[in-house]
């Protein structure tokens, strides 16, 4: 189930790049809160509180804005160009009995026997979109790969979900499979003779006959 933490926010009148930059220097992250047909409001939250929640995989929060407490979903997080600091966050209001659509990560469990036999584990999908109640958002969808042999495939329709969770991705989409490792083909050595190829014969040029002197 979704882990819920409390984050304190306050409405902010600041507009413009310079004011936003000053806000970030004070340890605050600018953001926006929207949803439930209410007017979106610009807010700011503590960078430390938000960073801790995001890095722990928290999606659902109790957001207290200017003393008003409501449940909200962390919809989008923007990072700086180094990927170290949060620079903006979008929250959307949700209700406990409201079904929402979110993307959650996929987590592999175990070791695939096919890999031990020389195969290569290929995972085209690393996350999947689901629909569920706001309070039922899982931290991840776990996938057991202990029976994957070379050539074995796990599709979206093979994923095991908790009650109340519906997968929205294509049922036949490949999530993970074990493929045969391709044999490396050695590059031909320059000058080497390959099978079925006649060796090049270098003919010596004939000497040019000298003209008789007059």
C-alpha distance (Angstrom), angle and dihedral (degrees) to the residues before:
residue distance angle dihedral
X1 . . .
X2 3.76 . .
X3 3.76 116.2 .
X4 3.80 111.5 -128.5
X5 3.79 123.8 -153.4
X6 3.78 132.2 171.9
X7 3.79 120.3 -111.2
X8 3.78 122.9 -174.8
X9 3.78 118.3 -141.5
X10 3.77 138.1 170.9
X11 3.77 132.4 -157.2
X12 3.78 114.0 -104.2
X13 3.79 129.9 -153.9
X14 3.81 92.1 -166.7
X15 3.78 115.1 125.0
X16 3.77 131.1 173.4
X17 3.80 134.1 48.4
X18 3.81 96.0 -87.6
X19 3.81 94.4 52.9
X20 3.80 91.5 45.1
X21 3.81 89.6 51.5
X22 3.82 90.7 51.9
X23 3.80 89.6 48.3
X24 3.81 91.4 54.8
X25 3.79 91.0 49.7
X26 3.81 88.8 61.0
X27 3.82 91.0 58.3
X28 3.80 95.6 -99.0
X29 3.80 128.4 127.7
X30 3.81 119.4 -145.5
X31 3.79 116.0 -133.1
X32 3.75 146.9 151.5
X33 3.80 133.4 -118.7
X34 3.80 119.2 -154.9
X35 3.80 143.0 151.4
X36 3.82 142.9 86.4
X37 3.80 89.6 71.4
X38 3.80 91.4 -72.4
X39 3.77 123.3 134.5
X40 3.82 110.5 -88.3
X41 3.79 112.9 -113.9
X42 3.78 130.3 -156.5
X43 3.80 112.0 -124.1
X44 3.78 141.5 171.3
X45 3.80 128.8 -143.1
X46 3.77 136.5 -171.8
X47 3.80 109.9 -84.5
X48 3.81 91.4 -144.1
X49 3.82 93.8 51.8
X50 3.79 93.0 46.1
X51 3.81 95.0 42.9
X52 3.80 91.5 52.1
X53 3.80 92.0 49.5
X54 3.80 95.1 47.1
X55 3.81 95.9 45.7
X56 3.82 89.8 50.9
X57 3.80 90.7 55.1
X58 3.81 95.5 -109.1
X59 3.79 113.2 162.4
X60 3.81 104.5 164.2
X61 3.81 118.3 58.3
X62 3.79 139.8 175.5
X63 3.79 98.5 -123.9
X64 3.79 115.8 -160.5
X65 3.79 109.5 -164.0
X66 3.80 116.4 -177.0
X67 3.81 89.2 -25.9
X68 3.82 95.9 -46.5
X69 3.81 113.6 117.9
X70 3.80 121.2 -153.7
X71 3.79 137.7 150.0
X72 3.76 115.3 -102.7
X73 3.78 137.6 176.7
X74 3.79 121.9 -132.2
X75 3.79 96.9 -124.9
X76 3.78 103.2 172.9
X77 3.78 135.8 5.4
X78 3.80 123.9 -165.4
X79 3.80 120.0 -155.8
X80 3.78 132.2 -161.6
X81 3.81 118.6 -100.6
X82 3.82 90.5 -90.9
X83 3.81 92.4 52.3
X84 3.81 91.4 -125.5
X85 3.81 106.6 104.4
X86 3.80 131.8 43.8
X87 3.80 110.2 -123.9
X88 3.82 102.0 175.3
X89 3.80 139.3 9.2
X90 3.80 135.9 -165.7
X91 3.81 120.1 -150.8
X92 3.80 125.4 -170.9
X93 3.79 123.5 -162.4
X94 3.82 115.9 -116.7
X95 3.81 137.5 178.7
X96 3.79 126.7 -136.3
X97 3.81 91.4 -117.5
X98 3.80 95.4 43.2
X99 3.80 122.0 110.1
X100 3.78 112.9 -137.5
X101 3.78 137.7 179.1
X102 3.79 117.8 -123.7
X103 3.79 139.5 159.1
X104 3.80 116.8 -119.9
X105 3.82 130.1 -174.5
X106 3.80 123.9 -105.1
X107 3.81 117.4 -128.1
X108 3.81 124.4 -160.2
X109 3.79 118.3 -140.9
X110 3.79 124.4 -162.8
X111 3.80 133.9 -2.6
X112 3.80 124.3 -65.9
X113 3.85 112.9 -126.3
X114 3.79 88.3 -146.7
X115 3.79 90.1 64.9
X116 3.82 90.5 52.6
X117 3.81 86.8 52.9
X118 3.78 92.0 56.8
X119 3.80 101.5 -87.7
X120 3.78 127.3 131.0
X121 3.81 123.1 -119.7
X122 3.81 110.8 -132.2
X123 3.82 120.5 -171.6
X124 3.82 112.2 -173.8
X125 3.83 92.4 173.9
X126 3.80 123.2 53.8
X127 3.81 97.4 168.5
X128 3.79 137.4 22.1
X129 3.79 134.8 -153.8
X130 3.80 115.8 -121.2
X131 3.78 140.0 175.7
X132 3.80 121.0 -136.4
X133 3.77 144.5 126.4
X134 3.79 114.6 -63.5
X135 3.80 91.0 -115.2
X136 3.82 92.4 50.7
X137 3.81 99.9 58.7
X138 3.83 106.5 133.9
X139 3.80 120.6 -140.2
X140 3.81 87.8 -128.3
X141 3.80 143.6 -19.8
X142 3.79 109.0 -109.8
X143 3.82 119.9 -142.9
X144 3.81 122.5 -160.8
X145 3.81 108.9 -143.5
X146 3.82 98.7 171.1
X147 3.81 91.6 111.3
X148 3.80 98.9 45.9
X149 3.80 110.5 123.3
X150 3.80 126.6 179.9
X151 3.80 105.0 -65.3
X152 3.82 94.1 19.8
X153 3.81 117.5 131.1
X154 3.81 135.5 -164.4
X155 3.81 114.1 -155.2
X156 3.79 129.0 -168.3
X157 3.82 88.7 -100.5
X158 3.82 88.6 59.5
X159 3.81 94.6 57.4
X160 3.78 117.5 111.9
X161 3.80 114.2 -135.1
X162 3.77 134.2 -176.4
X163 3.80 118.6 -103.8
X164 3.78 113.3 -74.9
X165 3.79 95.6 26.5
X166 3.80 120.7 116.0
X167 3.79 123.7 -169.4
X168 3.80 114.3 -132.9
X169 3.81 98.8 -171.2
X170 3.81 123.3 97.7
X171 3.82 106.6 -71.9
X172 3.82 91.9 -137.8
X173 3.81 95.6 48.4
X174 3.82 113.1 121.9
X175 3.79 113.0 -115.6
X176 3.80 100.0 176.6
X177 3.80 136.9 -15.4
X178 3.80 141.5 165.9
X179 3.79 115.1 -118.2
X180 3.77 132.0 -168.8
X181 3.76 112.2 -95.9
X182 3.79 111.0 -114.3
X183 3.78 115.6 -119.1
X184 3.75 112.3 -117.3
X185 3.79 113.7 -116.4
X186 3.77 112.4 -143.4
X187 3.77 114.4 -127.0
X188 3.81 112.7 -114.0
X189 3.78 114.7 -99.7
X190 3.75 112.7 -118.9
X191 3.78 109.7 -102.9
X192 3.82 94.4 13.4
X193 3.80 118.8 134.8
X194 3.78 113.9 -122.9
X195 3.78 125.3 -154.8
X196 3.80 113.7 -83.8
X197 3.78 93.0 17.8
X198 3.74 121.3 110.9
X199 3.78 113.3 -130.2
X200 3.74 113.9 -110.5
X201 3.80 111.8 -106.0
X202 3.73 115.0 -147.5
X203 3.75 108.8 -149.8
X204 3.74 121.2 -154.3
X205 3.75 112.7 -122.4
X206 3.79 115.4 -111.5
X207 3.78 114.8 -113.5
X208 3.76 114.3 -106.2
X209 3.79 111.0 -115.1
X210 3.77 113.3 -117.1
X211 3.79 116.3 -118.2
X212 3.80 117.4 -113.9
X213 3.71 112.5 -103.9
X214 3.78 115.4 -117.4
